Amino acid sequence: MKKILILGATGRTGKELLQQALDRGYHANVLVRDGKKITLEHERLRVFEGDTRIPKDLDFAIENCQAVISCLNISRNSDFPWASLRTPEDFLSMTMKSLINVCQDHKLSRLIFTSAWGVGDSRPFIPSWFAWLIDNSKLSVAYLEHERQEALVKNSGLDWTIVRPVGLTNSQIPKPVKVIFGNEQKPSLTISRKDTAGFLIDILEHSDYFQKVPTIYS
């Protein structure tokens, strides 16, 4: 597998993902709204401008790719949990609907995307203060959308992996990534975006993670 489509490449995790993918020898296509936000230049990088919710835009960007990795999220104007949203409330689910159809049209089966610890069946295992924060802030929009996109992909027939990182940090100090499924044990509360990006690439060609939902932490 040599060419991948990366969605969310201008975000903080997506930037790490793009750099590491190129460092490991992959060819990377990225689909972004504003190509000027991709300041990285590389002979194995192609930048496409468009909207991830529009099948035609995805269709151009996915050509000749063997896999898709998405770090898209519902973004806010700041990290403050009550900050106003920058993306539409249905951004992730609308993107996933289009992406699944385009993947099927191109006979591309490998899809990895980031969700979050606390989504779906992991909700009962997060700390009570965190659950309160989700329910009483703008974080609730993102978590509902993560649930919707998870449900969509689980019925897609693709070789998906839903990765649920715990709280993301900007640390550049590498740490071993730990993986749990379900409620095997209690994770720590943080993992760096750098280590998360590395994990997304690590599992790209590993069938052991097909149709699995790992929670990752460090």
N, C-alpha and C positions, 0 to 999 in steps of 0.2 A: 504494500500500500504506500503510494508515494505522493498523492495529491489529495488535499483535504479542503473543505470549505469551512471557514471559521465565521461564525456570527457573534456579534458583540465584541469585535476586535478593538474598538475604541474605549471600552470600559477598562477598569483597573485589572480585573482578572484576564480579560481578553487580550490586553497588551502583553501580559506575561505569557499567555498561551501562544500568541503569534510569534514572539521572539524565540521561545523554546522550540516550537515546531520547526522553524527555519534552522535553528542551531542543530537540530537532530536530523536534518537532511530532507525534510518534507517540502514539497511544493505547496504553497498556501494561496487559495483564493479567499478574499474577504469581501463581504457585502456590507456597505456602510452608507448612511445617508449623506455624509460629507467626506469625500475622499481626501480633502485637505487635512483631516484629523489624523490620517495615517502618515506619520512623518518618517517612518522606517522605509528605507529603500533596499531592495534585495532582488537579485535576478530570478529568484524562485517565488516572488510575491506578485500577485495580480490583484489590483484593487478595482472593485465594481461599485458604482454608486446606485442606490435604489432603496426600496422599502422591503423589509423581510416579510411583510404581510402580503405582498403582491407576487403571485405565482410567476409572472413573466420575468420579474427581476431576479427571483431565485433561480429560474430556469437558465438564465444566462450565466450566473455565477457558479452554478453547480456542474456545469459542463465538464466532463472528463474527470470529475472527482470520484474518489472511492469511499469517502466518509464525510460526515458533517459533525463538527463539534460546536455547540452553542453555549455561550456564557451570557446570553441576554437576560435582562432582569427588568423589573419595573423600577425606574430610576426616579429619584427625588432631587430637588434643587440643592439639598445638602444632606449630610449624614444624620441630621436631626430627625428622629422618628416621625415627627409631626409636620415635617417640611412638605410643601406642595409637590405634586407629581409633575414630572417632565414628560412621561410617556402615557399614552391612553391606558385606561384600566383593563382593557381586553387585549393589550399588545401581545402578550405571550401566547395566549390561546389562539388568536388570529394567525400569528406567525406559525404556530405548530400545525394548524389545519392546512395551511398552504404548503408548509415544508414536507409534511407527510405525503401529500399528493405528488409533489415534485419528485421526491425521493422514489416513490413507486413508479412514476413515469420514466425515470432514468435507471430503474432497476438497481438503485443504490440502497443497500440494506443497513449499513452501519451508521448509527446515530447516537451521539453522546451529548447530554446537556446537563447543566447544573440546575439543581432545584435548591432546597434548603432543609436543614435539620429542623424538625417541627412541622413539616408538611405531612399531610396524610396520616398514615399509621405510626409515624414517629412523634406525633403531637403529644400523646400521653407521657412521653419520657423526657420532655424538656422541663427546665425549672419553672415553678409556678410564676415567678416574677417575669420570666420571659414570655410565658403565655399571656399574662396580663398586658405586657407591652405590645404584643402583636395585636391583641383584640382591641386595644384602646388607642391605636395610632395608625398612621398611614401604612405601616408594615402589613396591616391586614389585607390590603389590596394585593400586594405582592404574593402573600402566602396563598390567597384564594386563587390567583392566577397560576401559581406553581401547581396547585392541586388540579386545576383544569388541564394544564398541558401534560401533566403526568397521566391523567386519565385518558387523554387523547392518544398518547403514544403507546400506552399499554394495549390498545386495541388495533394497533396499526399493522402488526405482522412483521415489523422491522426488527433488526438486531440492535435494539436500543439498550442503553445503560443510563439510568437516572442517578446522578451523583448528588448526594446531599451533604455539602460541607457544613460544619458548624460555623461559628462566627468568624468572618474573614478579617484578617489583619494585613497590614502592608509590610510586615517584616521581610527582610531580605536574607535572613539567616536560615539556611535550610535545616529542616528537621525531618526525621522519618515519618512517613504518613501511615497512620493506623486506620484500619478498616473494620467496620462492624456491619452486620446485617440484622435488622429488627432490633430486638432488645437484648442482644448478647451480653453487653456490659455498658456501663455508663461512660460516655466519651468525655474528654476534656472539652472546654468551651470554645477553643480557638484553633484556627489553622491559617497559615498565610496564603495569600493569593498566589504567590510563587509556587508553593508546594501543591496547591490545588491544581494549578495549570499543569505541573509536571505529572500529576496523577492522571489527568485527563488524557495526556499523550501516552503514558505508560500502558493504559488499558485499551488503547485504540485497536490493537490487533490481537487481543486476548479474548477468545471465545468464552472463557470462564465467567466473564462479566456480561455476557449477552443476557438481556431481559432480567437484569438484577438491579437492585436499588441499594448500593452501598452508602453508608454514612462514613465520612472521612474526618479525621481530626489529627492533631499532632501533640 
